[in-house]
Amino acid sequence: MGYKMTTTPQLVTSSGNDGMARRAQDNLWMHFTRHSVYEDGLGQVPIIVRGEGEYFFDDRGKRYLDGISSLFTVQLGHGREELAEAAAKQMKELAYFPVWSYAHPRAVELAERLVDLAPGDLNRVFFTSSGGEAIESAWKAIKQHFKLVGKPMKHKAISRYVAYHGTPQGALSLTGIPDAKKFFEPLVPGSIRVPNTNPYRLPEGYDAADERFGIWAADRIEEAIIMEGPETVCAVFLEPVQNSGGCFVPPPGYLQRVREICDQYDVFMVADETICAFGRIGDYFSMSRFGVTPDIITCAKGMTSGYAPLGAMIVNERLFEPFRHGTNTFLHGYTWAGHPVSSAVALAALDIYERDGIMEHVRKNEGPFFDTISKLHDLPIVGDVRGMGYFYGIELVKDKITKETFNDDEAERLLRGFLSKELFEAGLYCRADDRGDPVIQLAPTLTMDQSHFDTMEQILRDVLTRAWAIL
């Protein structure tokens, strides 16, 4: 089926501040949004004015449970005053200075903290403003690395079907969603796609819990490297748990085999942890939980719990080594990368993660969370519930026996015409998505407990039951 790549507008019929909604419609170009629904008068732009813990509020005073951490980002919940205080303190001391040939204390301290938390031998931090910029930086650094070490043909990069890696030109080239790319082509050449690890839709003869599936999927990477020529391939980009398509957890043996393949063919293994890092999977970096050390980790979002923009690529000495010598320079950077205020907020967020035992909380509750939403399996529209940590996808089907999915028109009516609006109106902010087969994605703030899981399940059960009735 097609990939719409459009955020469904969360329509409201009336607003507590109609003037603000009108001004948003007239002046604000919202991201990944069909503006026609507002132009056609089908609803008003929701105006979100306040956050508190696991909830946020609109300008009508209505409360919503943040079931997707406001775009997989607000890990620690809303309204953390100590994060605001960390930002204010830093602004008074040093509001801004770039990390272009200079350093400031917060960037140094944060780099050191990230290296201490990162798996294996990752020991150098290059700051960015976002996850997409971190992906862009990684591919550029890898290509220059190979030119500096005398392997100038190694420039191609492998990523997976339906994977999303960001909107900059290079990151978008690595994204495996056709409809996300078609209006911006031609993009950066040299990106190659391989199968993902969807445990619900396996090749015939495989089982998701069997290591044979993990080896099969990883071997498709080796197959692509051989087909393209090992002398031309520089990197493999993958999310440890792939978001687009609905939380594809790596099958047994998969990441280990990918690591072996990358070592064998002198290819950098890049873990895109923009979503998976900082507790989403129950560790600071999910690759640590999976027991595999990549060459590069890219991250953002939860580093500051969304309280300030910041991203990073964390690399090993192998990648950085040629940049140590002579006139070799990575001619790449961003104005806001390593921003003093963002770095101070990130340091404060890391303190909270440790002090409040967030990693332990996620691991303790991932089983109860999964068990609670798995109750939805009794609904005819629910085909699969999958994920780990505080990161799950609910795949919706037309027929549970055959796993038949919805066609484009049905998915349009189901996801955009009904589910997103009804879930939001019921007080649950989550994501109904069809980048792949239709899914509902849940990635709540990492502070939630059983009471919140029960609320999510109850709202989902009611709305999905009504959705099935109108199909």
Sequence and secondary structure as in RCSB ss.txt:
>XXXX:A:sequence
MGYKMTTTPQLVTSSGNDGMARRAQDNLWMHFTRHSVYEDGLGQVPIIVRGEGEYFFDDRGKRYLDGISSLFTVQ
LGHGREELAEAAAKQMKELAYFPVWSYAHPRAVELAERLVDLAPGDLNRVFFTSSGGEAIESAWKAIKQHFKLVG
KPMKHKAISRYVAYHGTPQGALSLTGIPDAKKFFEPLVPGSIRVPNTNPYRLPEGYDAADERFGIWAADRIEEAI
IMEGPETVCAVFLEPVQNSGGCFVPPPGYLQRVREICDQYDVFMVADETICAFGRIGDYFSMSRFGVTPDIITCA
KGMTSGYAPLGAMIVNERLFEPFRHGTNTFLHGYTWAGHPVSSAVALAALDIYERDGIMEHVRKNEGPFFDTISK
LHDLPIVGDVRGMGYFYGIELVKDKITKETFNDDEAERLLRGFLSKELFEAGLYCRADDRGDPVIQLAPTLTMDQ
SHFDTMEQILRDVLTRAWAIL
>XXXX:A:secstr
      B    BS  TTHHHHHHHHHH   TTB THHHHTTS B   EEEEEBTEEEETT  EEEETTHHHHT T
T B  HHHHHHHHHHHHH      SS   HHHHHHHHHHHHHSSTTEEEEEEESSHHHHHHHHHHHHHHHHHHTT
 TT  EEEEETT    SSHHHHHH   HHHHGGG S  S EEEE    SSS  TT  TTSHHHHHHHHHHHHHHH
HHH TTTEEEEEE SSB TTT B   TTHHHHHHHHHHHTT EEEEE TTTTTTTTSSSSHHHHHT   SEEEE 
GGGTTTSS  EEEEEEHHHHGGGGSTT       TTTT HHHHHHHHHHHHHHHHTTHHHHHHHHHHHHHHHHHG
GGGSTTEEEEEEETTEEEEEE SBTTTTB   HHHHIIIIIIIIHHHHHHTTEE EEE SSS EEEE   TT  H
HHHHHHHHHHHHHHHHHHHH 
